[in-house]
């Protein structure tokens, strides 16, 4: 699927499948932050070990720790300061970088490694809650076939298509934008909206939502909503809002962290400025107020605080995933804590979402055709089409070991049904399978009257 550069990164998909990376480079982007955190931790351990034997040589392994883990931390802290925000991230970064000025580079490196590990865990939690979003993004094509005034068809990006434009949807394609059918008819699958895999017939004048799968016919739609306002975009926007919402515990810790960081930084500044007046100590030197203030700043950095929250939620989300429960975000745990009743969506949750044949009921008996022959005839016709109900009939026929009959004059009427002729040893049978409106056209008046008497008008 072709992408514009910004469209891919806005899609929320992993960098490992980025079309802008060569195959040999994609594997390096998988769990990149966790790789960086682990590499930094290994280098820091080596630096600590070498400091016992050759302190100058240990600095060679400490430099990449500051580069790998310190660079993203510094960029993040600068962004926060740009918006006049002082939080735990700023405190940790400030303590780690200032540790170099008092000769505690390894302690600062440890802070950076823990900070990067926390960020990697948060990234993992975010990825684990993105499965629904990624699935929906895959439902949304990046381009559509636009029909111009002279009839020529041009492939255009969805961002360039406005309401009122005409687009062509071929069989097997996903509807890219909300629209109204102005030509053609077909069955479409709306499982992403209704949860039901049963196809819905669409014809001229009816609305079709973005993300619907066009099964058999060709449709021409008049776009009713632009890309940013389509049904699929609104669903994605709601999921993003759910994922962006932070759980109550994290909000509490963030509020505490903001005040805590401001308090510690302010207190360190006061120590550096006023300790010489209170205790008659110098500003500089290992016994000076600046050294003591920086030591206090480093010691007061809340390593456990930044690691506890993402670790706890990652463990909970991973535990749910192992049990087949996928969460849209960590905030869901707040709702579960106070939950007394659970309402399940049936199709695709409590069931497989795939249709199967349970039994066959004969409304109007026909001489010479029993249930087995009727299923054989139906499966013979449905083998030539793509339809969930047809797949269920074919699967049941194969399960019973029924034969495949010779079929001729097959025809698929998009949005209505199928017809064809089966040659049996004794006679020829003309078959029609489809929706009620399609079948009524091929029933004799006597059969139609019997059907009405039975009351099985759909």
C-alpha positions in Angstrom: 0.0 0.0 0.0 1.6 3.4 -1.0 2.1 6.0 1.7 3.1 9.5 2.0 5.9 10.1 4.6 3.7 11.7 7.2 0.8 9.4 6.6 2.7 6.3 7.7 3.9 7.8 11.0 0.3 9.1 11.6 -1.0 5.6 11.1 0.4 4.4 14.4 2.0 1.4 12.9 5.4 0.0 14.0 8.6 1.3 12.5 9.5 -2.3 11.8 7.2 -2.3 8.8 8.0 1.2 7.6 8.2 1.3 3.8 10.9 4.0 4.1 13.4 1.5 5.7 15.4 -1.1 3.8 14.6 -4.7 5.1 18.0 -5.1 6.8 17.4 -1.9 8.8 13.8 -2.6 10.0 14.8 -5.3 12.5 16.9 -2.7 14.4 13.8 -0.5 15.0 11.9 -3.2 16.8 11.8 -2.4 20.5 14.4 0.3 19.8 14.0 2.1 23.2 14.3 -1.1 25.1 17.4 -2.0 23.1 18.9 1.4 23.9 18.1 1.0 27.6 19.7 -2.5 27.7 22.8 -1.4 25.8 23.2 1.6 28.1 22.9 -0.7 31.2 25.5 -3.1 29.9 27.9 -0.2 29.1 27.4 1.3 32.5 28.1 -2.0 34.2 31.3 -2.4 32.2 32.2 1.2 33.2 31.6 0.4 36.9 33.8 -2.7 36.7 36.6 -1.0 34.9 36.6 1.9 37.4 37.9 -0.6 40.0 41.0 -1.2 37.9 41.5 1.6 35.4 39.3 4.7 36.2 40.4 6.7 33.1 39.6 3.8 30.8 36.2 3.4 32.3 35.2 6.8 30.9 35.3 5.4 27.4 32.3 3.2 28.2 30.5 6.0 30.1 30.4 8.4 27.2 28.1 6.2 25.0 25.8 5.8 28.0 25.3 9.6 28.1 24.9 9.7 24.4 22.4 6.8 24.1 20.3 7.5 27.1 21.1 11.2 27.8 20.2 12.5 24.3 16.5 11.6 24.4 16.2 12.7 28.0 17.8 16.0 27.3 15.5 16.6 24.2 12.4 15.7 26.3 13.5 18.0 29.2 14.1 20.9 26.8 10.6 20.4 25.3 9.1 20.5 28.8 11.1 23.7 29.7 10.0 25.2 26.4 6.4 24.9 27.6 7.4 26.1 31.1 6.8 22.7 32.7 9.0 21.4 35.5 8.4 17.8 36.3 10.1 14.5 37.3 11.6 14.2 33.8 13.3 17.6 34.1 14.5 16.8 37.6 16.0 13.4 36.6 17.8 14.9 33.5 19.1 17.9 35.4 20.4 15.7 38.2 22.1 13.3 35.8 23.8 16.0 33.8 24.9 18.1 36.8 26.4 15.0 38.4 29.3 15.4 35.9 30.3 18.6 37.6 30.9 16.9 41.0 32.7 13.8 39.6 29.8 11.5 39.9 29.4 10.6 36.3 28.5 7.0 36.9 25.7 7.9 39.3 24.4 10.3 36.7 24.7 7.5 34.1 22.6 5.2 36.4 19.9 7.9 36.6 19.8 8.1 32.7 19.7 4.3 32.3 16.8 4.1 34.8 15.1 7.0 33.0 15.5 5.4 29.6 14.2 2.0 31.0 11.1 3.8 32.3 10.5 5.3 28.9 11.0 2.0 27.2 8.5 0.3 29.5 6.0 3.1 28.8 6.5 2.6 25.1 5.9 -1.1 25.5 2.7 -0.4 27.3 1.6 2.0 24.6 2.4 -0.6 21.9 0.4 -3.3 23.6 -2.7 -1.1 23.7 -2.4 -0.2 20.0 -3.6 -3.4 18.5 -7.2 -2.1 17.9 -5.9 1.1 16.4 -3.5 -0.6 14.1 -6.2 -2.9 12.9 -8.5 0.0 12.1 -5.7 1.9 10.3 -5.2 -1.2 8.1 -8.9 -0.9 7.2 -8.4 2.6 6.0 -6.8 2.9 2.5 -4.5 5.8 1.9 -5.8 6.4 -1.7 -9.1 6.2 -3.6 -10.0 6.0 -7.3 -11.6 9.4 -8.1 -13.9 9.7 -11.1 -13.4 13.0 -12.9 -16.0 15.0 -14.9 -14.9 13.4 -18.3 -15.0 9.9 -16.8 -11.3 9.3 -16.3 -10.3 7.6 -13.1 -7.4 9.1 -11.1 -5.9 7.7 -8.0 -5.7 10.4 -5.3 -4.7 10.7 -1.7 -7.7 10.7 0.7 -6.5 14.1 2.0 -7.1 15.6 -1.4 -10.6 14.3 -1.8 -13.4 16.6 -0.7 -17.1 16.0 -0.1 -19.1 15.8 -3.3 -16.4 13.9 -5.2 -17.2 10.6 -7.0 -15.1 7.5 -6.2 -15.1 4.0 -7.7 -15.1 1.0 -5.3 -14.3 -2.3 -7.0 -15.2 -5.8 -5.7 -12.9 -6.8 -2.8 -11.8 -3.2 -2.0 -12.4 -1.3 1.3 -14.5 1.8 1.1 -12.1 4.6 1.9 -14.6 7.4 2.7 -18.2 7.8 3.7 -20.5 8.1 0.7 -23.8 7.6 -0.9 -24.3 5.0 -3.7 -25.1 6.7 -7.0 -24.4 3.7 -9.2 -24.2 -0.1 -8.8 -25.2 -2.5 -6.1 -23.2 -4.9 -3.9 -23.0 -6.7 -0.6 -20.8 -5.0 1.9 -19.4 -6.2 5.2 -19.7 -3.7 8.1 -18.2 -5.8 10.9 -16.0 -2.9 12.1 -19.2 -0.9 12.9 -21.8 -3.5 13.9 -19.6 -6.4 14.9 -21.8 -8.6 12.7 -20.2 -10.5 9.8 -23.5 -10.8 7.9 -23.2 -8.8 4.7 -25.6 -6.0 4.0 -27.0 -5.2 0.5 -26.3 -1.7 -0.7 -27.8 -0.1 -3.8 -28.5 3.3 -5.3 -29.4 6.0 -2.7 -28.0 4.1 0.4 -25.2 5.3 2.6 -22.0 3.3 2.9 -19.6 3.9 5.8 -15.8 4.1 5.5 -14.1 0.8 6.3 -16.8 -1.3 4.8 -15.6 -4.2 2.7 -17.1 -4.4 -0.8 -17.7 -8.1 -1.5 -19.0 -8.7 -5.0 -20.1 -5.7 -7.1 -18.8 -2.4 -8.2 -20.0 0.8 -6.5 -19.8 4.4 -7.4 -20.1 6.7 -4.4 -20.6 10.4 -3.9 -18.4 11.3 -0.9 -20.4 12.8 1.9 -17.6 13.4 4.4 -13.9 14.3 3.9 -11.2 12.0 5.3 -10.9 13.8 8.7 -14.7 13.5 9.3 -15.3 10.0 8.1 -16.9 7.3 10.3 -13.6 5.4 10.5 -11.7 8.5 11.4 -14.1 9.3 14.2 -13.7 5.7 15.6 -9.9 6.1 15.5 -10.2 9.5 17.2 -12.2 8.0 20.1 -9.6 5.2 20.5 -6.8 7.7 20.5 -8.5 9.7 23.2 -9.0 6.5 25.3 -5.3 5.7 24.9 -4.2 9.2 25.7 -6.2 9.2 28.9 -3.9 8.4 31.8 -5.1 6.2 34.7 -5.9 7.8 38.1 -2.7 6.6 39.8 -0.5 8.0 37.1 -2.4 11.3 37.1 -1.9 11.4 40.9 1.8 10.7 40.6 2.2 13.2 37.9 0.7 16.0 40.0 2.8 14.9 42.9 5.9 14.7 40.7 5.4 18.2 39.4 5.3 19.7 42.9 8.1 17.4 44.1 10.4 18.3 41.2 9.8 22.0 41.7 10.4 21.7 45.5 13.6 19.7 45.1 15.1 22.0 42.5 14.2 25.0 44.5 15.6 23.5 47.7 18.8 22.6 46.0 19.2 26.2 44.8 18.6 27.4 48.3 21.2 25.0 49.8 23.8 26.2 47.3 23.1 29.8 48.0 22.5 30.0 51.7 24.4 27.1 53.4 27.6 29.1 53.5 25.8 31.8 55.6 24.3 29.2 58.0 27.2 26.9 58.6 30.3 28.9 57.5 31.3 26.6 54.6 32.7 27.6 51.2 30.8 27.6 48.0 33.3 25.4 46.1 35.1 22.2 46.9 34.0 18.8 48.0 32.8 20.3 51.3 31.2 23.4 49.6 27.5 24.2 49.4 27.3 23.7 45.6 28.7 20.2 45.9 26.3 19.4 48.7 23.4 20.9 46.9 24.1 18.8 43.7 24.6 15.7 45.9 21.2 16.4 47.4 19.6 16.9 44.0 21.0 13.6 42.7 20.0 11.7 45.9 16.5 13.1 45.8 15.8 12.0 42.2 12.9 9.5 42.5 14.2 6.5 40.6 11.6 4.1 42.1 8.8 6.5 41.3 9.4 6.7 37.6 9.8 3.0 37.3 7.0 1.8 39.4 4.0 3.0 37.4 5.0 1.7 33.9 6.2 -1.5 35.4 2.9 -2.1 37.2 0.7 -1.4 34.2 2.9 -3.3 31.8 2.7 -6.4 34.1 -1.1 -6.0 34.3 -1.6 -5.5 30.5 0.7 -8.5 29.8 -1.2 -10.7 32.2 -4.5 -9.7 30.4 -3.0 -10.3 27.0 -2.0 -13.9 28.0 -5.6 -14.5 28.9 -6.8 -13.1 25.5 -8.0 -9.7 26.9 -6.8 -6.7 24.9 -7.1 -3.3 26.5 -7.4 0.1 24.8 -5.4 1.8 27.5 -4.2 1.8 31.1 -7.1 3.9 32.1 -9.4 0.8 31.7 -8.0 -0.5 35.0 -9.7 2.4 36.8 -13.0 1.4 35.4 -12.4 -2.3 36.1 -11.6 -1.5 39.8 -15.2 -0.2 40.2 -16.9 -2.6 37.8 -19.8 -4.7 39.1 -21.3 -5.8 35.8 -19.8 -6.6 32.4 -21.6 -6.4 29.0 -19.9 -8.4 26.3 -20.2 -7.9 22.6 -21.2 -11.3 21.3 -19.9 -11.5 17.7 -16.1 -11.9 17.6 -15.8 -11.8 21.4 -17.9 -14.6 22.8 -18.1 -16.2 19.4 -15.7 -16.6 16.5 -17.5 -14.1 14.3 -17.6 -16.8 11.6 -21.0 -18.1 10.4 -21.8 -21.8 10.4 -24.8 -23.8 9.3 -26.9 -25.3 12.1 -29.8 -26.8 10.3 -32.0 -26.4 7.2 -35.7 -25.8 7.3 -38.0 -26.4 4.3 -40.6 -23.8 3.9 -42.3 -25.2 0.9 -41.6 -28.9 0.2 -40.5 -29.8 -3.3 -40.9 -33.2 -4.9 -37.7 -35.1 -5.4 -35.5 -32.7 -3.4 -34.6 -33.6 0.2 -32.3 -31.7 2.6 -29.1 -33.4 1.4 -29.8 -32.6 -2.2 -30.8 -29.1 -1.4 -27.5 -28.5 0.5 -25.5 -30.1 -2.3 -27.2 -27.7 -4.8 -26.7 -24.6 -2.7 -23.0 -25.5 -2.0 -22.4 -26.0 -5.7 -23.7 -22.6 -6.5 -21.9 -20.8 -3.5 -18.5 -22.3 -4.4 -18.3 -19.7 -7.2 -18.9 -16.7 -4.9 -17.4 -14.9 -1.9 -20.0 -14.6 0.8 -19.9 -15.5 4.5 -23.2 -17.3 4.4 -22.1 -19.2 1.3 -18.9 -20.1 3.0 -20.9 -21.7 5.8 -23.0 -23.7 3.3 -19.9 -24.9 1.5 -18.2 -25.8 4.8 -21.2 -27.9 5.9 -21.3 -29.7 2.6 -17.6 -30.5 2.8 -18.1 -31.7 6.4 -20.8 -34.1 5.2 -18.7 -35.2 2.2 -21.3 -34.1 -0.4 -20.3 -34.2 -4.0 -19.7 -31.2 -6.2 -22.1 -31.0 -9.1 -21.6 -29.7 -12.6 -22.7 -26.0 -12.8 -23.4 -24.0 -15.9 -24.8 -20.5 -16.8 -23.5 -19.2 -13.5 -24.2 -15.5 -12.9 -23.6 -13.3 -9.9 -26.0 -10.3 -9.4 -24.1 -7.9 -7.0 -26.1 -7.0 -4.0 -28.8 -9.5 -4.8 -27.7 -13.1 -5.2 -26.6 -15.9 -7.5 -28.2 -18.0 -10.2 -27.1 -21.0 -12.3 -28.1 -24.4 -13.8 -27.2 -27.8 -12.4 -27.4 -30.9 -14.6 -28.7 -33.9 -12.7 -29.0 -37.4 -14.3 -32.8 -37.1 -14.5 -33.3 -33.4 -15.0 -31.9 -29.9 -15.1 -32.5 -27.6 -12.1 -32.3 -23.8 -12.3 -31.1 -22.4 -9.0 -31.5 -19.0 -7.4 -29.9 -17.9 -4.0 -30.0 -14.5 -2.6 -32.0 -11.9 -0.6 -35.9 -11.9 -0.5 -36.3 -9.3 -3.2 -34.2 -11.3 -5.6 -36.0 -14.6 -4.9 -39.5 -13.1 -5.2 -38.7 -12.2 -8.8 -38.2 -15.9 -9.6 -41.0 -17.5 -7.7 -44.2 -18.5 -9.4 -47.4 -16.9 -8.3 -48.5 -20.0 -6.5 -45.3 -20.4 -4.6 -45.3 -16.7 -3.7 -48.8 -17.1 -2.3 -47.7 -20.1 -0.2 -44.8 -18.1 1.1 -47.0 -15.3 2.1 -49.3 -17.7 3.9 -46.4 -19.1 5.9 -45.6 -15.6 6.9 -41.9 -15.8 6.1 -41.7 -12.5 4.3 -38.3 -11.0 5.2 
